[in-house]
Amino acid sequence: MSLVAVIDVKGWCPGVLRPMQSGDGLLARVRPWCGALRLDEAKGLADAAERFGNGHIDLTRRANLQIRGLGDASVQGLQDAVARLGLVDRDADVEAGRNIMVSPLAGIDPAEADIRPIAGTLADLLARDTGLQRLPSKFGFLVDGGGPVSIAGERADISLKALGQAKAAGMAVGLDTPAGTDWVGSTPIDEAADVAASIARIFIGLAQEQRRLRDLGDGPYGRLRAIVRKGLGPVGIPSVVSRRLIGIKGSVVGVAAPFGRLEAHQLRSLAGLAKEAGATDIRLSPWRALYVGARDAAAAQALVTGAHDIGLIVDASDPILRIDACPGAPACRSSSVDTRRTAGRLAALPFTGSIHVSGCAKGCARSAPADLVLVGEKGRYGVIHNGNARDLPRRIVDANEAGVLVDV
């Protein structure tokens, strides 16, 4: 039996209308519509983060933005600014339920179906149906276009994946389980959003204290699966490997923020670079990478050069990309260690495996196992090999023992 650390889950999923207290002030999560920010929205958020917060913007694993360092006196200004940009729902409950990840290259990459209308319809259903507001705040949806830069390998309670570029190809429907996504059937693309909403309603009827579909248990999950399958067509096992693009693919550019941290001036500058490249928006992804479609190869290369100059990662071989690190202390009240300082030191060392530096056993930055996991506790790190942050550590080391931490 695997041993895991006991963790204390605090707070909630913070939104613009319901921010959450953190170590560096109030934290507000902004959920872009269909996974994209128009360039004016990106610039407006950068300005608001600088004016009302501390200028730090975190990219999340659910393809959202978090504006940090808000104060009690400034949070109203932030809310007003984001509302003027059209990025706020009508109330905090609707905002909390709009958890939809969307393929970052939908409508840009001709190799995949443009599934943005499905995501938009699903967002409308979640907003209009008051019954769906009973979903747990962490319950999430995924809509994938079936292209080579896929998010279908990411975890979501309900997944929709295009089975081909043609509209007639339909969508695969997946349900989250402890073992991963269970692809239970297929549905016509025009019905996909309604099918996802219907499954969510069935979950609400079966769930009691469960926060996620994968927590249902064998009996309730079996009943849900049987009901869902009755309305679906057959499906094979689709390819579900998530692929992160960094650099140039055709006229698409992918850039990453070191450890998921953007500064306001970087987001503002990236929006300017995107405009010069002929783009109309910036796409977010669950890999804390941002994507921009350029007018041609020359514009894409100019965008890469500019992104590098403002401190963003444009090289897929950059060692920082092997490391996931949460904000840590002092930004997070649950952490007693400066995770990103440690992660920066580790990036310079000759370790080629995946690394997760977590401020506590919640493991917010990464849920998948990593070759090396460091978990902060009382100013030190627990060391775990080939596991995740909730596993019990094999040993405890001081935070400054970077050389020891990679000695596997």
C-alpha positions as CSV (number, residue, x, y, z in Angstrom):
1,M,0.0,0.0,0.0
2,S,1.3,3.4,-0.9
3,L,1.9,5.9,1.9
4,V,0.9,9.5,1.4
5,A,1.4,12.6,3.4
6,V,-1.6,14.1,5.3
7,I,-2.5,17.4,3.8
8,D,-4.8,20.3,4.9
9,V,-6.7,21.7,1.9
10,K,-7.5,25.3,2.6
11,G,-9.4,28.1,0.7
12,W,-11.2,27.7,-2.6
13,C,-10.6,28.4,-6.2
14,P,-10.2,32.1,-6.3
15,G,-12.0,34.2,-8.9
16,V,-12.1,37.9,-9.7
17,L,-15.4,38.2,-7.8
18,R,-14.3,36.0,-4.9
19,P,-10.6,36.5,-4.4
20,M,-8.6,34.5,-1.8
21,Q,-6.1,35.6,0.7
22,S,-2.5,34.4,0.1
23,G,0.9,35.3,1.5
24,D,1.4,38.3,-0.7
25,G,-2.2,39.7,-0.5
26,L,-5.4,38.7,-2.2
27,L,-5.3,36.5,-5.2
28,A,-7.7,36.7,-8.1
29,R,-8.0,34.2,-10.9
30,V,-9.1,35.4,-14.3
31,R,-10.7,32.9,-16.6
32,P,-10.3,33.9,-20.3
33,W,-13.2,33.1,-22.6
34,C,-12.5,29.9,-24.6
35,G,-8.8,29.9,-23.5
36,A,-7.8,33.1,-25.3
37,L,-7.2,36.7,-24.5
38,R,-7.7,39.4,-27.1
39,L,-4.7,41.7,-27.2
40,D,-6.6,44.6,-25.6
41,E,-7.6,42.2,-22.8
42,A,-4.0,41.1,-22.3
43,K,-2.8,44.7,-22.1
44,G,-5.7,45.7,-19.8
45,L,-4.9,42.8,-17.4
46,A,-1.3,43.8,-17.3
47,D,-2.2,47.3,-16.5
48,A,-4.6,46.2,-13.8
49,A,-2.1,43.8,-12.2
50,E,0.4,46.6,-12.0
51,R,-2.0,49.2,-10.7
52,F,-4.0,47.2,-8.2
53,G,-1.7,44.3,-7.4
54,N,2.1,43.7,-7.2
55,G,2.5,43.1,-10.9
56,H,3.0,39.4,-10.6
57,I,0.8,37.2,-12.8
58,D,0.8,33.4,-12.5
59,L,-0.2,31.0,-15.3
60,T,-2.1,28.1,-13.9
61,R,-2.4,24.4,-14.8
62,R,-6.0,25.0,-15.8
63,A,-5.0,27.6,-18.4
64,N,-6.0,30.6,-16.4
65,L,-4.2,33.7,-15.0
66,Q,-3.8,34.7,-11.4
67,I,-3.2,38.3,-10.4
68,R,-1.4,38.6,-7.1
69,G,-0.8,41.1,-4.4
70,L,-4.2,42.7,-4.2
71,G,-5.1,44.7,-1.1
72,D,-8.5,45.1,0.5
73,A,-8.6,48.7,-0.8
74,S,-7.5,47.8,-4.3
75,V,-9.5,44.7,-5.1
76,Q,-12.6,46.7,-6.1
77,G,-10.5,48.6,-8.6
78,L,-9.3,45.3,-10.1
79,Q,-12.8,43.9,-10.3
80,D,-14.0,47.0,-12.1
81,A,-11.1,46.9,-14.5
82,V,-11.6,43.3,-15.4
83,A,-15.4,43.8,-15.7
84,R,-14.7,46.6,-18.3
85,L,-12.7,44.1,-20.3
86,G,-15.7,41.7,-20.3
87,L,-13.9,39.0,-18.4
88,V,-16.2,38.7,-15.4
89,D,-19.3,36.5,-15.1
90,R,-22.5,37.8,-13.7
91,D,-21.8,36.4,-10.2
92,A,-19.2,34.5,-8.2
93,D,-21.0,31.1,-8.5
94,V,-21.1,31.3,-12.3
95,E,-17.5,32.4,-12.4
96,A,-16.4,29.5,-10.2
97,G,-18.1,26.9,-12.4
98,R,-16.6,28.1,-15.7
99,N,-13.7,25.7,-15.7
100,I,-13.1,24.8,-19.3
101,M,-9.8,24.1,-20.9
102,V,-9.6,24.6,-24.7
103,S,-7.0,23.5,-27.2
104,P,-4.6,26.5,-27.5
105,L,-4.2,26.2,-31.3
106,A,-8.0,25.9,-32.1
107,G,-8.7,28.0,-35.1
108,I,-5.0,28.6,-35.7
109,D,-3.6,25.2,-36.6
110,P,-5.2,23.7,-39.8
111,A,-4.3,20.2,-38.5
112,E,-7.1,20.4,-35.9
113,A,-10.8,21.0,-35.7
114,D,-11.9,24.5,-34.5
115,I,-13.7,23.5,-31.3
116,R,-14.1,27.0,-29.9
117,P,-17.8,27.1,-30.6
118,I,-18.3,24.0,-28.5
119,A,-16.4,25.5,-25.6
120,G,-18.5,28.7,-26.0
121,T,-21.8,26.8,-26.0
122,L,-20.7,24.8,-22.9
123,A,-19.8,28.1,-21.1
124,D,-23.2,29.5,-21.9
125,L,-24.9,26.3,-20.6
126,L,-22.9,26.5,-17.3
127,A,-24.0,30.1,-16.9
128,R,-27.7,29.7,-17.7
129,D,-28.4,26.4,-15.9
130,T,-28.6,27.2,-12.2
131,G,-28.6,23.4,-11.5
132,L,-25.1,23.1,-12.9
133,Q,-23.9,25.7,-10.4
134,R,-24.1,22.9,-7.8
135,L,-21.0,21.4,-9.4
136,P,-18.0,21.4,-7.1
137,S,-15.7,24.4,-7.7
138,K,-12.8,22.1,-9.0
139,F,-15.0,20.2,-11.4
140,G,-13.6,20.8,-14.9
141,F,-14.2,20.3,-18.6
142,L,-11.7,19.9,-21.5
143,V,-12.4,20.5,-25.2
144,D,-9.6,19.3,-27.6
145,G,-9.4,19.8,-31.3
146,G,-7.5,16.6,-32.1
147,G,-4.4,18.3,-33.4
148,P,-0.7,17.6,-32.7
149,V,-0.6,20.2,-29.9
150,S,-3.1,18.4,-27.8
151,I,-4.5,18.9,-24.3
152,A,-6.4,15.6,-24.3
153,G,-3.8,14.0,-21.9
154,E,-4.6,16.5,-19.2
155,R,-7.0,15.6,-16.5
156,A,-10.6,16.9,-16.6
157,D,-13.8,15.5,-15.2
158,I,-15.4,15.5,-18.6
159,S,-13.3,15.5,-21.8
160,L,-14.3,16.1,-25.4
161,K,-11.9,15.3,-28.2
162,A,-12.4,15.9,-31.9
163,L,-12.0,12.6,-33.8
164,G,-10.9,14.4,-37.0
165,Q,-10.8,17.8,-38.8
166,A,-14.2,17.3,-40.5
167,K,-17.3,18.3,-38.6
168,A,-18.9,14.9,-39.4
169,A,-16.1,13.1,-37.5
170,G,-17.6,13.8,-34.2
171,M,-16.2,14.0,-30.7
172,A,-14.9,11.4,-28.3
173,V,-16.4,11.7,-24.8
174,G,-14.1,10.9,-21.8
175,L,-14.8,10.5,-18.1
176,D,-12.1,11.0,-15.4
177,T,-11.3,8.0,-13.2
178,P,-8.5,7.2,-10.8
179,A,-6.7,5.4,-13.6
180,G,-7.1,8.2,-16.1
181,T,-9.6,9.1,-18.8
182,D,-12.2,6.5,-19.7
183,W,-13.2,7.2,-23.3
184,V,-16.8,5.9,-23.1
185,G,-18.2,6.8,-26.5
186,S,-18.7,9.4,-29.3
187,T,-21.2,12.1,-30.1
188,P,-21.9,14.4,-33.1
189,I,-19.9,17.6,-32.8
190,D,-23.1,19.7,-32.7
191,E,-24.3,17.8,-29.6
192,A,-21.0,17.7,-27.7
193,A,-21.7,20.6,-25.4
194,D,-25.1,19.4,-24.5
195,V,-23.7,15.9,-23.8
196,A,-21.1,17.3,-21.5
197,A,-23.7,19.3,-19.6
198,S,-26.0,16.2,-19.3
199,I,-23.1,14.1,-17.8
200,A,-22.5,16.9,-15.3
201,R,-26.1,16.8,-14.2
202,I,-26.0,13.0,-13.8
203,F,-22.9,13.5,-11.6
204,I,-24.7,16.0,-9.4
205,G,-27.5,13.5,-8.9
206,L,-25.1,10.7,-7.9
207,A,-22.5,12.6,-5.9
208,Q,-22.7,13.3,-2.2
209,E,-19.5,14.7,-0.7
210,Q,-17.3,14.0,-3.8
211,R,-15.5,17.0,-5.3
212,R,-14.5,15.3,-8.6
213,L,-15.9,12.6,-10.9
214,R,-12.9,10.3,-10.1
215,D,-13.9,10.3,-6.5
216,L,-17.3,8.7,-7.1
217,G,-16.3,5.2,-6.2
218,D,-16.9,2.0,-8.3
219,G,-20.7,1.7,-7.7
220,P,-21.8,5.3,-8.5
221,Y,-19.3,5.6,-11.3
222,G,-20.6,2.3,-12.9
223,R,-24.1,3.7,-12.8
224,L,-23.1,7.0,-14.3
225,R,-21.1,5.2,-17.0
226,A,-24.0,3.0,-18.0
227,I,-26.4,5.9,-18.3
228,V,-23.9,8.0,-20.3
229,R,-23.1,5.2,-22.8
230,K,-26.7,4.7,-23.7
231,G,-26.7,8.0,-25.6
232,L,-23.3,7.7,-27.2
233,G,-21.9,6.1,-30.4
234,P,-18.9,3.8,-30.5
235,V,-15.4,5.1,-30.1
236,G,-11.9,3.6,-30.3
237,I,-9.1,4.7,-28.0
238,P,-8.0,8.1,-29.2
239,S,-4.4,9.3,-28.9
240,V,-4.3,11.3,-25.6
241,V,-0.6,12.4,-25.4
242,S,-0.3,16.1,-24.4
243,R,2.4,17.9,-26.3
244,R,3.8,21.2,-25.4
245,L,5.1,23.3,-28.2
246,I,7.9,25.9,-27.4
247,G,9.3,27.8,-30.3
248,I,8.0,28.0,-33.8
249,K,5.7,25.5,-35.6
250,G,4.8,26.9,-39.0
251,S,3.5,30.4,-38.2
252,V,2.6,29.5,-34.6
253,V,4.8,30.6,-31.7
254,G,4.8,29.0,-28.3
255,V,6.6,30.8,-25.4
256,A,6.8,29.9,-21.7
257,A,7.1,31.9,-18.5
258,P,9.8,30.7,-16.1
259,F,8.0,28.5,-13.5
260,G,4.7,30.0,-14.8
261,R,5.4,33.5,-13.5
262,L,4.7,36.5,-15.8
263,E,5.4,40.0,-14.8
264,A,2.9,42.6,-15.9
265,H,5.4,44.3,-18.2
266,Q,6.1,41.0,-20.0
267,L,2.4,40.4,-20.7
268,R,2.0,43.9,-22.0
269,S,5.1,43.6,-24.2
270,L,4.0,40.2,-25.5
271,A,0.7,41.7,-26.5
272,G,2.6,44.3,-28.5
273,L,4.8,41.8,-30.1
274,A,1.7,39.7,-31.0
275,K,0.1,42.7,-32.7
276,E,3.2,43.4,-34.7
277,A,3.1,39.7,-35.8
278,G,-0.4,40.1,-37.1
279,A,-2.1,38.1,-34.2
280,T,-5.5,39.0,-32.7
281,D,-5.2,37.1,-29.4
282,I,-2.9,35.2,-27.0
283,R,-3.8,31.6,-26.2
284,L,-3.3,29.9,-22.8
285,S,-2.5,26.3,-22.1
286,P,-2.3,23.9,-19.1
287,W,1.5,23.9,-19.6
288,R,1.9,27.5,-18.5
289,A,2.9,28.3,-22.1
290,L,1.3,31.0,-24.3
291,Y,0.6,30.7,-28.0
292,V,0.4,33.3,-30.8
293,G,-0.4,32.8,-34.4
294,A,1.8,35.0,-36.7
295,R,1.0,36.1,-40.2
296,D,4.1,34.3,-41.7
297,A,7.4,32.7,-40.8
298,A,9.3,36.0,-40.7
299,A,6.8,37.5,-38.3
300,A,7.0,34.4,-36.1
301,Q,10.8,34.6,-36.0
302,A,10.6,38.3,-35.0
303,L,8.1,37.4,-32.3
304,V,10.4,34.7,-30.9
305,T,13.3,37.2,-30.8
306,G,11.2,39.8,-29.0
307,A,9.8,37.2,-26.5
308,H,13.4,36.1,-25.6
309,D,14.4,39.7,-25.1
310,I,11.7,40.2,-22.5
311,G,12.7,37.2,-20.5
312,L,10.3,34.5,-21.8
313,I,11.4,31.0,-22.7
314,V,11.5,30.3,-26.5
315,D,13.8,27.2,-26.6
316,A,12.3,23.8,-26.0
317,S,15.6,22.5,-24.5
318,D,15.7,25.1,-21.7
319,P,16.3,23.2,-18.5
320,I,13.7,25.3,-16.6
321,L,11.0,23.6,-18.6
322,R,11.8,20.3,-16.8
323,I,10.9,21.9,-13.5
324,D,7.5,22.7,-12.0
325,A,7.5,25.0,-9.0
326,C,4.6,26.7,-7.1
327,P,4.9,30.3,-5.9
328,G,6.2,29.2,-2.5
329,A,7.1,31.5,0.3
330,P,6.4,34.3,0.9
331,A,3.7,34.4,-1.7
332,C,1.8,31.4,-0.4
333,R,0.9,31.1,3.3
334,S,1.0,27.3,3.1
335,S,4.7,27.3,2.2
336,S,7.8,27.8,4.4
337,V,10.3,27.6,1.5
338,D,11.3,29.8,-1.4
339,T,10.4,27.2,-4.1
340,R,11.3,29.2,-7.2
341,R,14.7,30.2,-5.8
342,T,15.4,26.5,-5.2
343,A,14.0,25.6,-8.7
344,G,16.3,28.2,-10.3
345,R,19.3,26.7,-8.6
346,L,18.3,23.2,-9.7
347,A,17.9,24.3,-13.3
348,A,21.7,25.0,-13.4
349,L,22.6,21.5,-12.2
350,P,23.3,18.4,-14.3
351,F,20.1,16.6,-13.7
352,T,18.1,15.6,-16.8
353,G,14.9,14.2,-15.2
354,S,11.6,16.0,-14.3
355,I,11.6,18.0,-11.1
356,H,8.7,19.2,-8.9
357,V,9.4,21.8,-6.2
358,S,6.4,22.1,-4.0
359,G,5.9,24.5,-1.1
360,C,3.7,21.9,0.7
361,A,2.2,18.5,0.3
362,K,-0.8,19.8,-1.8
363,G,1.4,19.8,-4.9
364,C,-0.5,22.6,-6.7
365,A,2.1,23.0,-9.4
366,R,2.0,19.4,-10.7
367,S,-0.2,16.4,-10.0
368,A,1.7,13.9,-12.2
369,P,4.7,12.0,-10.8
370,A,8.2,13.5,-11.3
371,D,11.6,11.9,-11.1
372,L,12.5,14.2,-8.2
373,V,10.0,15.9,-5.9
374,L,10.9,18.3,-3.2
375,V,8.2,19.1,-0.7
376,G,8.6,22.0,1.7
377,E,8.0,21.6,5.4
378,K,9.1,23.9,8.3
379,G,11.8,25.5,6.1
380,R,13.3,22.3,4.8
381,Y,12.5,19.9,2.0
382,G,11.3,16.3,2.0
383,V,12.9,14.4,-0.9
384,I,10.8,12.0,-3.0
385,H,12.0,10.0,-6.0
386,N,9.6,8.9,-8.8
387,G,6.4,10.1,-7.0
388,N,4.3,13.1,-6.3
389,A,4.1,15.7,-3.5
390,R,1.6,13.6,-1.4
391,D,4.0,10.7,-1.1
392,L,6.0,10.3,2.1
393,P,9.6,11.6,1.7
394,R,12.6,9.3,2.0
395,R,14.6,11.9,3.7
396,I,14.6,15.6,4.8
397,V,17.3,18.1,3.7
398,D,18.0,21.7,4.3
399,A,16.8,24.1,1.6
400,N,20.4,25.1,0.7
401,E,21.5,21.6,-0.1
402,A,20.9,21.8,-3.8
403,G,23.8,19.5,-4.7
404,V,22.4,16.8,-2.4
405,L,18.9,17.2,-3.8
406,V,19.9,16.0,-7.2
407,D,22.1,13.2,-6.0
408,V,19.9,10.2,-6.9
